[in-house]
Amino acid sequence: MKSYLLLIIGMAIVTYLPRLIPLIALNNRKINKRVEDFLSLIPYTSLSILIIRGILTAGDGMMVATIVGVGIAGIISYIKGNLVLSVLSGILLSFIVLNIPM
């Protein structure tokens, strides 16, 4: 294929349609409260899975920095409830731990 533009447009349509069709079909329907509560937890679960996977696959030299970074981010998130502050503090502390000469 000489031009990838048609391929990119096709992939965009195939990716977009499964999101658009339920949105249009279920636009005016009421969702059960339990289902809505369950669906609201999916982003947190997905983020937790990615974080745990990152911890478990961290290299030998990164394990301590990863655990310290996630720990401080969790503590600050619990105390302050600020996502940006907790992520930045986790990154900063991980950077500091990685650069301490041992």
Secondary structure, DSSP 8 states (H G I E B T S, - for coil): ---SHHHHHHHHHHHHHHHHHHHHHTTT----HHHHHHHHTHHHHHHHHHHHHHHHT--TTTHHHHHHHHHHHHHHHHHH--HHHHHHHHHHHHHHHHTS--
